[in-house]
């Protein structure tokens, strides 16, 4: 059987105007001017394989064919898992205990706090997860509202939607290095969106933010704050952004959503790291569950203030609950996996994982520089940025994320130094070809 149709996980390369990376404040970075000089001209955007004409045909009542497909696909997944370094997914999965729950159709449709007429749900697990994050982000039990989402992008959309409903004439501000889900949210919500420049490290340029704010001084501000950008792992300065808003006359006229997809479960366990807390005037925070924690399905948590959720809530009689989420049906299994993962790891286990990732990221950066490859690593980050390899086969093999002239490796809990060493050896061999 031909399994050439099983695709490598490809990537997109987007044009960028990235300038030289410089050392700024506490950022551990290296000038990338020499990096760019080494490259032979502009790279064109490269898209993944078009799978429109490739698929596994459905052949009814053929158990042998089905079993062969599944067995071969598992082998493919095992190989792809061994060579995954570019995406922020913790592939150290230990959820065998929960396999006994797969035969059940668990659906948390409707508001997590209002039981619906569908009885096969996992709301008690979901509320346990939400309580855990409310304590982490310092929001009193009586003051928070949240839910388990289907992915981090849904959390961003929900946060932007709340801001838009609270300030219907508001302008959305986000840095140019924000996740593409933020721009998608602005299109879905039909909002005007202003892109703010970034510093060389990737964090929002607050000077440019102030200029853009004052150009729209008569309209409220809805601000997306990156708690770790996708490519460089840069953290926007939340305190400075709040200061700029207040000094520019926007006090009481702004809403802040924090996109903490990866770092939302890392920074709380790092000494002296920037703090995300509802004690500051933020409106919402979203985090992914399949990233640092390592749930086997895409999921996340979105949290906001209870007073804010009224802006989008509607009562739905036939489900006997309130519609306050983006999706109607929501995976009940995701809440259980989040609950299990957080319970099993605990604060001490998460802290240990974070420390290991940060140490291994520094190890990778140092090893790359030792062999003459310019690399960049922001403080508190597990994302190592370096020159994009010339070979697209190599990029696909290791599933690297690339943008413009750069590629990155995200050092997750499942990534060992042995794996990083194998990657460097392979990279060096590739450069010699």
Long-range contacts (C-beta under 8 A, 24 or more apart in sequence): 1-68, 1-72, 3-72, 3-76, 5-51, 5-54, 5-55, 5-56, 6-72, 6-73, 6-76, 7-48, 7-49, 7-51, 7-54, 8-49, 8-80, 8-396, 8-397, 8-399, 9-48, 9-80, 9-84, 9-87, 9-396, 9-399, 10-46, 10-47, 10-48, 10-49, 10-396, 11-46, 11-48, 11-86, 11-395, 11-396, 11-399, 11-400, 11-401, 11-402, 12-45, 12-46, 12-47, 12-48, 13-43, 13-44, 13-45, 13-46, 13-388, 13-402, 13-403, 13-404, 14-45, 14-403, 14-404, 15-45, 15-404, 16-403, 16-404, 16-405, 16-406, 18-403, 18-404, 18-405, 18-406, 19-200, 20-200, 21-200, 21-201, 21-376, 21-385, 22-200, 24-199, 24-200, 24-201, 26-379, 27-201, 27-378, 27-379, 28-365, 28-377, 28-378, 28-379, 29-200, 29-201, 29-376, 29-377, 29-378, 30-369, 30-374, 30-375, 30-376, 31-374, 32-374, 32-376, 32-387, 32-405, 32-406, 34-374, 35-374, 35-386, 35-387, 35-405, 35-406, 36-405, 38-387, 39-387, 39-388, 39-405, 40-390, 43-388, 43-404, 43-405, 46-392, 46-402, 80-399, 83-397, 83-398, 83-399, 84-398, 84-399, 85-398, 85-399, 85-400, 85-409, 85-410, 85-415, 85-419, 85-423, 86-398, 86-399, 86-400, 86-401, 86-407, 86-408, 86-409, 86-410, 87-399, 87-401, 87-410, 88-261, 88-262, 88-288, 88-291, 88-292, 88-383, 88-410, 88-412, 89-290, 89-291, 89-294, 89-412, 90-290, 90-291, 90-292, 90-293, 90-294, 90-353, 90-412, 90-413, 90-414, 91-294, 91-412, 91-414, 92-294, 92-412, 92-413, 92-414, 93-294, 93-296, 94-344, 95-295, 95-296, 95-337, 95-340, 95-341, 97-340, 98-333, 98-336, 98-337, 98-340, 101-333, 101-336, 102-333, 106-331, 106-332, 106-333, 106-336, 107-329, 107-330, 107-331, 107-332, 108-147, 108-148, 108-330, 108-331, 108-332, 108-335, 109-319, 109-321, 109-328, 109-329, 109-330, 110-316, 110-319, 110-320, 110-321, 110-322, 110-323, 110-325, 110-328, 111-147, 111-313, 111-321, 111-322, 111-323, 111-324, 111-325, 112-146, 112-147, 112-148, 113-145, 114-320, 114-321, 114-322, 115-320, 115-321, 116-319, 116-320, 116-321, 117-318, 117-319, 117-320, 117-321, 118-319, 120-332, 121-332, 122-332, 122-333, 122-335, 122-336, 123-335, 125-332, 125-335, 125-336, 125-338, 125-339, 126-332, 126-335, 126-339, 128-339, 129-301, 129-335, 129-338, 129-339, 129-342, 130-301, 130-303, 132-342, 133-287, 133-301, 133-303, 134-303, 136-268, 137-276, 137-277, 137-278, 137-285, 137-303, 138-277, 138-278, 138-279, 139-278, 139-303, 139-305, 142-306, 143-278, 143-305, 143-306, 143-307, 144-278, 144-303, 144-304, 144-305, 144-306, 145-303, 145-304, 145-305, 145-306, 145-308, 145-309, 145-324, 146-301, 146-302, 146-303, 146-304, 147-301, 147-302, 147-324, 147-325, 147-330, 148-289, 148-299, 148-300, 148-301, 148-330, 148-331, 148-334, 148-335, 148-338, 149-286, 149-299, 149-300, 149-301, 149-302, 149-325, 149-326, 149-327, 149-330, 150-298, 150-299, 150-300, 150-327, 150-330, 150-331, 150-334, 151-288, 151-290, 151-298, 151-299, 151-300, 152-179, 152-181, 152-259, 152-261, 152-286, 152-287, 152-288, 152-291, 152-300, 153-179, 153-181, 153-184, 154-300, 154-302, 154-326, 154-327, 155-259, 155-261, 155-284, 155-286, 155-287, 155-288, 155-300, 155-301, 155-302, 156-181, 156-182, 156-185, 156-224, 156-257, 156-259, 156-286, 157-181, 157-184, 157-185, 157-188, 157-189, 157-326, 158-284, 158-286, 158-302, 158-304, 158-325, 158-326, 159-224, 159-257, 159-258, 159-259, 159-283, 159-284, 159-285, 159-286, 159-302, 159-304, 160-185, 160-186, 160-189, 160-191, 160-222, 160-224, 160-257, 161-185, 161-189, 161-312, 161-326, 162-255, 162-257, 162-283, 162-284, 162-304, 162-308, 162-309, 162-311, 162-312, 163-222, 163-255, 163-257, 163-283, 163-284, 164-189, 164-191, 164-222, 165-311, 165-312, 166-255, 166-283, 166-308, 166-311, 167-220, 167-222, 167-253, 167-255, 169-219, 169-220, 170-219, 170-220, 170-221, 170-222, 170-255, 171-216, 171-219, 171-220, 171-221, 171-222, 172-222, 172-223, 172-224, 173-209, 173-212, 173-213, 173-221, 173-222, 173-223, 173-224, 174-223, 174-224, 174-226, 175-203, 175-204, 175-205, 175-224, 175-226, 175-229, 175-236, 177-202, 177-226, 177-229, 177-230, 177-231, 177-232, 177-234, 178-224, 178-226, 178-229, 178-259, 179-226, 179-229, 179-230, 179-259, 179-261, 182-224, 182-259, 191-222, 198-229, 198-234, 199-234, 201-232, 201-234, 201-378, 202-229, 202-231, 202-232, 202-233, 202-234, 202-378, 203-229, 203-234, 203-235, 203-236, 203-237, 204-236, 204-237, 204-241, 206-237, 206-240, 206-241, 206-244, 209-241, 209-244, 210-244, 210-247, 210-248, 213-244, 213-245, 213-248, 213-250, 214-248, 217-248, 217-249, 220-250, 220-253, 220-254, 220-255, 221-245, 221-250, 221-253, 221-254, 221-255, 222-254, 222-255, 222-257, 223-254, 223-255, 223-256, 223-257, 224-257, 224-259, 225-256, 225-257, 225-258, 225-259, 225-282, 226-259, 227-258, 227-259, 227-260, 227-263, 227-264, 227-267, 227-274, 227-276, 227-285, 228-259, 228-260, 228-261, 228-262, 228-263, 228-266, 228-381, 228-383, 230-401, 231-383, 231-385, 231-401, 231-403, 231-406, 231-408, 232-376, 232-378, 232-381, 232-383, 232-385, 232-408, 233-262, 233-263, 233-377, 233-378, 233-381, 233-382, 233-383, 234-378, 234-381, 235-263, 235-267, 235-274, 235-378, 235-380, 235-381, 237-274, 238-274, 238-276, 238-280, 238-282, 239-274, 239-280, 242-280, 242-281, 254-281, 255-283, 256-281, 256-282, 256-283, 256-284, 257-282, 257-283, 257-284, 257-285, 257-286, 258-282, 258-284, 258-285, 258-286, 259-286, 260-285, 260-286, 260-287, 261-286, 261-287, 261-288, 261-291, 261-300, 262-288, 262-291, 262-292, 262-410, 263-380, 264-288, 264-292, 265-291, 265-292, 265-293, 265-350, 266-292, 266-354, 266-357, 266-380, 266-382, 267-380, 269-347, 269-350, 269-351, 269-354, 269-355, 270-354, 270-358, 270-380, 273-380, 274-380, 278-305, 283-308, 284-308, 289-334, 289-337, 289-338, 289-341, 291-412, 292-350, 292-353, 292-354, 292-412, 292-413, 293-338, 293-341, 293-342, 293-345, 293-350, 294-341, 294-412, 294-413, 294-414, 295-334, 295-337, 295-338, 295-341, 296-337, 297-331, 297-333, 297-334, 297-337, 299-331, 299-334, 299-337, 299-338, 301-338, 353-413, 356-413, 357-382, 357-411, 357-412, 357-413, 357-415, 358-382, 360-411, 360-415, 360-416, 360-417, 360-420, 361-411, 363-417, 363-420, 364-409, 364-411, 364-420, 364-424, 367-420, 367-421, 367-424, 368-424, 371-424, 371-428, 373-427, 382-410, 382-411, 382-412, 383-408, 383-409, 383-410, 383-411, 384-408, 384-409, 384-411, 389-427, 389-430, 389-431, 390-430, 390-431, 391-430, 391-433, 394-426, 394-427, 394-430, 397-426, 398-423, 398-426
